[in-house]
Amino acid sequence: MSNQDSIPQLLRDFVSLKFCTKKRNNLKRKIIQELEAQKAYFFDTNYTTFSIRHVGSYKEFIVPKNKRGHLAKFRGKKVRAIYLFSKNRKVGFAIQDLTNLSR
C-alpha cells in the first residue's frame, strides 16, 4: 500500500483531459489500479449520490455513525467518494478509506 496519496492529482489530470482519448482511458485505468491497490470499495447505483455530478470528481467526508447501505462498513471513518463512471443510467463510485492514509 502506498503511503502517499496520489489519487487527487491523478483525478485532476483526468478531469483536465476534456475528450475521451487513449491518454484519458489509460489515466482512468491507472486511477482504478491505484484504488484497487489501496483496497477501495467499488459499487454502482441507479442514482447520483454524494452531490457529485461529474466523472473524476470526488468528495471527502466522515461517514455518519448511523449510515446504512454501501457505506455502513465505513461508519465514523473519513472517506473519499470518487465518481468513476456513468453508463446506461448506472453511476459508479469508489470509496477510499482515508483514516490511515498519510498525506
Rosetta constraint file for C-alpha pairs under 8 A:
AtomPair CA 1 CA 37 HARMONIC 6.22 0.50
AtomPair CA 1 CA 38 HARMONIC 5.66 0.50
AtomPair CA 2 CA 38 HARMONIC 7.25 0.50
AtomPair CA 3 CA 101 HARMONIC 6.37 0.50
AtomPair CA 3 CA 102 HARMONIC 5.80 0.50
AtomPair CA 3 CA 103 HARMONIC 7.37 0.50
AtomPair CA 4 CA 101 HARMONIC 7.56 0.50
AtomPair CA 4 CA 102 HARMONIC 6.38 0.50
AtomPair CA 4 CA 103 HARMONIC 5.75 0.50
AtomPair CA 5 CA 101 HARMONIC 7.14 0.50
AtomPair CA 5 CA 102 HARMONIC 7.10 0.50
AtomPair CA 5 CA 103 HARMONIC 5.73 0.50
AtomPair CA 6 CA 10 HARMONIC 6.30 0.50
AtomPair CA 7 CA 11 HARMONIC 6.07 0.50
AtomPair CA 7 CA 31 HARMONIC 6.71 0.50
AtomPair CA 7 CA 34 HARMONIC 7.53 0.50
AtomPair CA 7 CA 35 HARMONIC 7.83 0.50
AtomPair CA 8 CA 12 HARMONIC 6.22 0.50
AtomPair CA 9 CA 13 HARMONIC 6.23 0.50
AtomPair CA 10 CA 14 HARMONIC 6.13 0.50
AtomPair CA 10 CA 27 HARMONIC 7.33 0.50
AtomPair CA 10 CA 31 HARMONIC 6.56 0.50
AtomPair CA 11 CA 15 HARMONIC 6.14 0.50
AtomPair CA 11 CA 31 HARMONIC 7.48 0.50
AtomPair CA 11 CA 56 HARMONIC 5.59 0.50
AtomPair CA 11 CA 57 HARMONIC 7.23 0.50
AtomPair CA 12 CA 16 HARMONIC 6.17 0.50
AtomPair CA 12 CA 56 HARMONIC 7.67 0.50
AtomPair CA 13 CA 17 HARMONIC 6.76 0.50
AtomPair CA 14 CA 24 HARMONIC 6.11 0.50
AtomPair CA 14 CA 27 HARMONIC 6.35 0.50
AtomPair CA 14 CA 28 HARMONIC 6.91 0.50
AtomPair CA 14 CA 56 HARMONIC 6.62 0.50
AtomPair CA 15 CA 55 HARMONIC 7.78 0.50
AtomPair CA 15 CA 56 HARMONIC 5.87 0.50
AtomPair CA 15 CA 57 HARMONIC 7.86 0.50
AtomPair CA 17 CA 24 HARMONIC 6.34 0.50
AtomPair CA 19 CA 24 HARMONIC 7.65 0.50
AtomPair CA 20 CA 24 HARMONIC 6.03 0.50
AtomPair CA 20 CA 25 HARMONIC 6.93 0.50
AtomPair CA 21 CA 25 HARMONIC 6.22 0.50
AtomPair CA 22 CA 26 HARMONIC 6.07 0.50
AtomPair CA 23 CA 27 HARMONIC 6.16 0.50
AtomPair CA 24 CA 28 HARMONIC 6.18 0.50
AtomPair CA 25 CA 29 HARMONIC 6.22 0.50
AtomPair CA 26 CA 30 HARMONIC 6.20 0.50
AtomPair CA 27 CA 31 HARMONIC 6.22 0.50
AtomPair CA 28 CA 32 HARMONIC 6.30 0.50
AtomPair CA 29 CA 33 HARMONIC 6.17 0.50
AtomPair CA 30 CA 34 HARMONIC 6.13 0.50
AtomPair CA 31 CA 35 HARMONIC 6.19 0.50
AtomPair CA 32 CA 36 HARMONIC 6.07 0.50
AtomPair CA 33 CA 37 HARMONIC 6.15 0.50
AtomPair CA 34 CA 38 HARMONIC 6.35 0.50
AtomPair CA 35 CA 39 HARMONIC 6.23 0.50
AtomPair CA 35 CA 40 HARMONIC 5.27 0.50
AtomPair CA 35 CA 94 HARMONIC 7.76 0.50
AtomPair CA 35 CA 96 HARMONIC 7.14 0.50
AtomPair CA 36 CA 40 HARMONIC 5.64 0.50
AtomPair CA 38 CA 96 HARMONIC 7.60 0.50
AtomPair CA 39 CA 96 HARMONIC 7.58 0.50
AtomPair CA 40 CA 94 HARMONIC 6.22 0.50
AtomPair CA 40 CA 95 HARMONIC 5.52 0.50
AtomPair CA 40 CA 96 HARMONIC 4.68 0.50
AtomPair CA 40 CA 97 HARMONIC 6.85 0.50
AtomPair CA 41 CA 94 HARMONIC 5.47 0.50
AtomPair CA 41 CA 95 HARMONIC 5.00 0.50
AtomPair CA 41 CA 96 HARMONIC 6.58 0.50
AtomPair CA 42 CA 92 HARMONIC 7.42 0.50
AtomPair CA 42 CA 93 HARMONIC 5.82 0.50
AtomPair CA 42 CA 94 HARMONIC 4.37 0.50
AtomPair CA 42 CA 95 HARMONIC 6.35 0.50
AtomPair CA 43 CA 70 HARMONIC 7.75 0.50
AtomPair CA 43 CA 92 HARMONIC 5.87 0.50
AtomPair CA 43 CA 93 HARMONIC 5.53 0.50
AtomPair CA 43 CA 94 HARMONIC 6.46 0.50
AtomPair CA 44 CA 90 HARMONIC 6.27 0.50
AtomPair CA 44 CA 91 HARMONIC 5.33 0.50
AtomPair CA 44 CA 92 HARMONIC 4.10 0.50
AtomPair CA 44 CA 93 HARMONIC 5.90 0.50
AtomPair CA 45 CA 90 HARMONIC 5.57 0.50
AtomPair CA 45 CA 91 HARMONIC 5.37 0.50
AtomPair CA 45 CA 92 HARMONIC 6.53 0.50
AtomPair CA 46 CA 89 HARMONIC 5.96 0.50
AtomPair CA 46 CA 90 HARMONIC 4.88 0.50
AtomPair CA 46 CA 91 HARMONIC 6.18 0.50
AtomPair CA 47 CA 89 HARMONIC 7.47 0.50
AtomPair CA 47 CA 90 HARMONIC 6.98 0.50
AtomPair CA 47 CA 91 HARMONIC 6.47 0.50
AtomPair CA 48 CA 52 HARMONIC 7.04 0.50
AtomPair CA 48 CA 53 HARMONIC 7.14 0.50
AtomPair CA 48 CA 91 HARMONIC 6.56 0.50
AtomPair CA 50 CA 59 HARMONIC 7.26 0.50
AtomPair CA 50 CA 81 HARMONIC 7.45 0.50
AtomPair CA 52 CA 57 HARMONIC 6.39 0.50
AtomPair CA 52 CA 58 HARMONIC 6.67 0.50
AtomPair CA 52 CA 59 HARMONIC 7.22 0.50
AtomPair CA 52 CA 83 HARMONIC 6.87 0.50
AtomPair CA 53 CA 57 HARMONIC 7.34 0.50
AtomPair CA 53 CA 83 HARMONIC 7.87 0.50
AtomPair CA 54 CA 83 HARMONIC 6.87 0.50
AtomPair CA 55 CA 83 HARMONIC 5.13 0.50
AtomPair CA 55 CA 84 HARMONIC 5.47 0.50
AtomPair CA 55 CA 85 HARMONIC 5.76 0.50
AtomPair CA 55 CA 86 HARMONIC 7.28 0.50
AtomPair CA 56 CA 82 HARMONIC 6.69 0.50
AtomPair CA 56 CA 83 HARMONIC 5.56 0.50
AtomPair CA 56 CA 84 HARMONIC 5.90 0.50
AtomPair CA 57 CA 82 HARMONIC 6.01 0.50
AtomPair CA 57 CA 83 HARMONIC 5.61 0.50
AtomPair CA 58 CA 80 HARMONIC 6.55 0.50
AtomPair CA 58 CA 81 HARMONIC 5.42 0.50
AtomPair CA 58 CA 82 HARMONIC 4.34 0.50
AtomPair CA 58 CA 83 HARMONIC 6.13 0.50
AtomPair CA 59 CA 80 HARMONIC 5.57 0.50
AtomPair CA 59 CA 81 HARMONIC 5.35 0.50
AtomPair CA 59 CA 82 HARMONIC 6.75 0.50
AtomPair CA 60 CA 78 HARMONIC 7.07 0.50
AtomPair CA 60 CA 79 HARMONIC 5.64 0.50
AtomPair CA 60 CA 80 HARMONIC 4.29 0.50
AtomPair CA 60 CA 81 HARMONIC 6.36 0.50
AtomPair CA 61 CA 78 HARMONIC 5.57 0.50
AtomPair CA 61 CA 79 HARMONIC 5.67 0.50
AtomPair CA 61 CA 80 HARMONIC 6.56 0.50
AtomPair CA 62 CA 75 HARMONIC 7.83 0.50
AtomPair CA 62 CA 76 HARMONIC 6.10 0.50
AtomPair CA 62 CA 77 HARMONIC 5.40 0.50
AtomPair CA 62 CA 78 HARMONIC 4.18 0.50
AtomPair CA 62 CA 79 HARMONIC 6.12 0.50
AtomPair CA 63 CA 67 HARMONIC 6.78 0.50
AtomPair CA 63 CA 71 HARMONIC 7.21 0.50
AtomPair CA 63 CA 74 HARMONIC 6.27 0.50
AtomPair CA 63 CA 75 HARMONIC 5.07 0.50
AtomPair CA 63 CA 76 HARMONIC 5.24 0.50
AtomPair CA 63 CA 77 HARMONIC 5.75 0.50
AtomPair CA 63 CA 78 HARMONIC 6.43 0.50
AtomPair CA 63 CA 79 HARMONIC 7.13 0.50
AtomPair CA 64 CA 75 HARMONIC 5.71 0.50
AtomPair CA 64 CA 76 HARMONIC 5.73 0.50
AtomPair CA 65 CA 75 HARMONIC 4.82 0.50
AtomPair CA 65 CA 76 HARMONIC 5.32 0.50
AtomPair CA 66 CA 72 HARMONIC 7.83 0.50
AtomPair CA 66 CA 75 HARMONIC 7.16 0.50
AtomPair CA 67 CA 71 HARMONIC 6.42 0.50
AtomPair CA 67 CA 72 HARMONIC 5.34 0.50
AtomPair CA 67 CA 75 HARMONIC 6.42 0.50
AtomPair CA 68 CA 72 HARMONIC 4.65 0.50
AtomPair CA 71 CA 75 HARMONIC 6.89 0.50
AtomPair CA 74 CA 78 HARMONIC 7.86 0.50
AtomPair CA 74 CA 79 HARMONIC 7.59 0.50
AtomPair CA 74 CA 97 HARMONIC 7.53 0.50
AtomPair CA 77 CA 97 HARMONIC 7.11 0.50
AtomPair CA 77 CA 98 HARMONIC 7.53 0.50
AtomPair CA 77 CA 99 HARMONIC 5.97 0.50
AtomPair CA 78 CA 97 HARMONIC 6.33 0.50
AtomPair CA 78 CA 98 HARMONIC 5.40 0.50
AtomPair CA 78 CA 99 HARMONIC 5.45 0.50
AtomPair CA 79 CA 95 HARMONIC 6.45 0.50
AtomPair CA 79 CA 96 HARMONIC 5.45 0.50
AtomPair CA 79 CA 97 HARMONIC 4.56 0.50
AtomPair CA 79 CA 98 HARMONIC 5.09 0.50
AtomPair CA 79 CA 99 HARMONIC 7.18 0.50
AtomPair CA 80 CA 94 HARMONIC 7.99 0.50
AtomPair CA 80 CA 95 HARMONIC 5.65 0.50
AtomPair CA 80 CA 96 HARMONIC 5.06 0.50
AtomPair CA 80 CA 97 HARMONIC 6.59 0.50
AtomPair CA 80 CA 98 HARMONIC 6.81 0.50
AtomPair CA 81 CA 93 HARMONIC 6.56 0.50
AtomPair CA 81 CA 94 HARMONIC 5.82 0.50
AtomPair CA 81 CA 95 HARMONIC 4.70 0.50
AtomPair CA 81 CA 96 HARMONIC 6.55 0.50
AtomPair CA 82 CA 93 HARMONIC 5.40 0.50
AtomPair CA 82 CA 94 HARMONIC 5.16 0.50
AtomPair CA 82 CA 95 HARMONIC 6.41 0.50
AtomPair CA 82 CA 96 HARMONIC 7.92 0.50
AtomPair CA 83 CA 91 HARMONIC 7.46 0.50
AtomPair CA 83 CA 92 HARMONIC 6.11 0.50
AtomPair CA 83 CA 93 HARMONIC 4.76 0.50
AtomPair CA 83 CA 94 HARMONIC 6.82 0.50
AtomPair CA 84 CA 91 HARMONIC 7.65 0.50
AtomPair CA 84 CA 92 HARMONIC 5.32 0.50
AtomPair CA 84 CA 93 HARMONIC 5.37 0.50
AtomPair CA 84 CA 94 HARMONIC 6.90 0.50
AtomPair CA 85 CA 90 HARMONIC 7.99 0.50
AtomPair CA 85 CA 91 HARMONIC 5.80 0.50
AtomPair CA 85 CA 92 HARMONIC 4.95 0.50
AtomPair CA 85 CA 93 HARMONIC 7.27 0.50
AtomPair CA 86 CA 90 HARMONIC 5.58 0.50
AtomPair CA 86 CA 91 HARMONIC 4.53 0.50
AtomPair CA 86 CA 92 HARMONIC 6.24 0.50
AtomPair CA 87 CA 91 HARMONIC 6.67 0.50
AtomPair CA 97 CA 101 HARMONIC 7.62 0.50
